[in-house]
Amino acid sequence: MITKALLEDIPALTTLINSAYRGESSKKGWTTEAHLLEGKRTDEQEMTEIFLDSKNTILKFTENDTIIGSVLLVEKGHQLYLGMLTVSPELQNSGIGKKLLAAAENHAKSLELSSIIMTVISVREELVAWYKRHGYVDTGKREAFPESEIHTMVSEVPLEFVYLEKSIA
């Protein structure tokens, strides 16, 4: 079931997001960044700040009272920014990500926004390809990966974001 996440979900969401992106647990899934970045993907302070901004919505995918997927949606003018699409590493490739993408599109339509935008680390070619299969196109825009105290780069290749966009009809 996909519903809007609540403040009390922050600990579970933080654990889920970190487990899917970084560290040994993330290597069970295909969306890991562990070979590129060390440290945490997010922390409870960042998640709290996200929740306190009224332009942000986090949707959660729950099964048997356990959060197994989530996505951050941010209203940015006439567009919806999609970030931190997360599925528990053990459950990736089971359709949960597709359902969260569809819920994000429904959210964008409900707000009468024209498109969904996102950034993906350019060297994550399999993930860029997955989004393209779901209707997202490379806008050609690139941006250097930001420095942060939360995560440390371990990639030999300089990292950059690719901007992807999907029009919402």
Summary of the structure (lengths in Angstrom):
residues: 169
radius of gyration: 15.1
end to end distance: 24.7
largest distance: 42.0
contacts: 500
relative contact order: 0.18
helix: 33%
strand: 36%
